[in-house]
């Protein structure tokens, strides 16, 4: 496999994903498996193990590499498999605003101010930063 992959950490990760794939399917040879087994494996990663999007994409890339480059089997339908997306991150302005709002909420709750709950909600709506250009 080293002749195909130049990065040893990528090679090690791909080998591990192929081993996991084969073990999960009862040690069947990948040549004897097709799209159903691949989809089940990827579904298990996403739904049961709840792996991160990057991890799911790495497993999919390893299986694509195995079938295309090592076994010489083209799986055109595998290109259509939907890759998960990483969760959207909030920008620094939103993070600072959430931190300030949450801190005020905790302080008011600790003071026992019962009406504070409503005031914080109104304050949050009034002082929310605009979302234009603040995402990182």
C-alpha positions as CSV (number, residue, x, y, z in Angstrom):
1,X,0.0,0.0,0.0
2,X,3.0,2.3,0.5
3,X,3.4,2.7,-3.2
4,X,-0.1,4.4,-3.3
5,X,0.0,6.5,-0.1
6,X,2.8,8.9,0.7
7,X,1.8,9.8,4.3
8,X,2.4,7.0,6.8
9,X,-0.2,8.2,9.2
10,X,-2.8,8.2,6.5
11,X,-1.7,4.7,5.5
12,X,-2.0,3.5,9.1
13,X,-5.4,5.0,9.5
14,X,-6.6,3.5,6.2
15,X,-5.3,0.0,7.2
16,X,-7.1,0.3,10.5
17,X,-10.4,1.3,8.8
18,X,-10.2,-1.6,6.4
19,X,-9.5,-4.0,9.4
20,X,-12.5,-2.6,11.2
21,X,-14.7,-2.9,8.1
22,X,-13.6,-6.6,7.5
23,X,-14.0,-7.5,11.2
24,X,-17.4,-5.8,11.4
25,X,-18.6,-8.0,8.5
26,X,-17.4,-11.3,10.1
27,X,-14.0,-11.5,8.4
28,X,-15.5,-11.6,4.8
29,X,-13.1,-10.6,2.0
30,X,-13.9,-7.1,0.7
31,X,-14.2,-8.6,-2.9
32,X,-17.2,-10.6,-1.7
33,X,-18.9,-7.5,-0.4
34,X,-20.6,-4.6,-2.2
35,X,-22.5,-1.4,-1.7
36,X,-24.9,-2.9,0.8
37,X,-22.1,-3.8,3.2
38,X,-20.3,-0.5,2.8
39,X,-23.5,1.5,3.4
40,X,-24.3,-0.6,6.5
41,X,-20.8,0.0,7.8
42,X,-20.9,3.7,7.2
43,X,-24.5,3.9,8.6
44,X,-23.3,2.1,11.8
45,X,-20.5,4.6,12.2
46,X,-22.8,7.6,11.9
47,X,-25.8,6.3,13.7
48,X,-24.6,3.8,16.4
49,X,-21.1,5.0,17.1
50,X,-21.9,8.7,16.3
51,X,-18.4,9.4,15.0
52,X,-17.4,12.9,14.0
53,X,-17.9,14.0,10.4
54,X,-14.1,14.0,9.8
55,X,-13.9,10.4,11.2
56,X,-16.7,9.3,8.9
57,X,-15.1,10.9,5.9
58,X,-11.8,9.2,6.7
59,X,-13.5,5.8,6.9
60,X,-15.3,6.4,3.6
61,X,-12.0,7.6,2.0
62,X,-10.3,4.4,3.2
63,X,-12.9,2.2,1.7
64,X,-12.9,4.1,-1.6
65,X,-9.1,3.7,-1.7
66,X,-9.4,0.0,-0.9
67,X,-11.9,-0.7,-3.6
68,X,-10.4,1.6,-6.3
69,X,-6.7,1.4,-5.8
70,X,-6.0,-1.9,-4.1
71,X,-8.7,-4.2,-5.5
72,X,-9.2,-2.4,-8.8
73,X,-13.0,-2.4,-8.4
74,X,-14.8,0.8,-9.4
75,X,-17.8,1.7,-7.3
76,X,-19.3,4.7,-9.1
77,X,-22.3,4.8,-6.8
78,X,-20.0,5.3,-3.8
79,X,-19.3,8.8,-5.1
80,X,-22.9,9.6,-4.5
81,X,-22.7,8.6,-0.8
82,X,-23.5,11.7,1.2
83,X,-20.6,12.7,3.3
84,X,-21.5,14.2,6.7
85,X,-20.6,17.8,7.4
86,X,-18.8,19.2,10.3
87,X,-21.0,21.2,12.7
88,X,-21.2,24.9,12.0
89,X,-19.1,26.9,14.4
90,X,-20.0,30.2,15.9
91,X,-17.9,33.3,15.4
92,X,-15.9,35.0,18.2
93,X,-18.4,37.8,18.5
94,X,-21.2,35.3,19.2
95,X,-19.1,33.3,21.6
96,X,-18.3,36.5,23.6
97,X,-21.9,37.6,23.5
98,X,-23.2,34.2,24.7
99,X,-20.6,34.1,27.5
100,X,-21.7,37.6,28.7
101,X,-25.4,36.8,28.5
102,X,-25.0,33.5,30.3
103,X,-22.8,35.1,33.0
104,X,-25.5,37.7,33.7
105,X,-28.2,35.0,33.8
106,X,-26.3,33.0,36.4
107,X,-25.6,36.0,38.5
108,X,-29.3,37.0,38.5
109,X,-30.4,33.5,39.3
110,X,-27.9,33.3,42.1
111,X,-29.3,36.5,43.6
112,X,-32.7,34.9,43.7
113,X,-34.3,37.5,41.4
114,X,-37.3,35.7,40.0
115,X,-38.2,38.4,37.5
116,X,-34.6,38.2,36.2
117,X,-35.5,35.3,34.0
118,X,-37.8,37.4,31.9
119,X,-35.4,40.4,31.8
120,X,-32.5,38.3,30.6
121,X,-34.7,36.9,27.7
122,X,-35.7,40.4,26.7
123,X,-32.1,41.6,27.0
124,X,-30.8,38.7,24.9
125,X,-33.2,39.6,22.1
126,X,-32.4,43.3,22.2
127,X,-28.6,42.9,22.3
128,X,-28.0,40.0,19.9
129,X,-25.1,40.8,17.6
130,X,-25.8,40.7,13.9
131,X,-24.8,37.4,12.2
132,X,-23.3,39.1,9.1
133,X,-19.6,38.6,8.8
134,X,-19.1,37.2,12.3
135,X,-18.7,33.5,11.5
136,X,-15.3,32.0,11.5
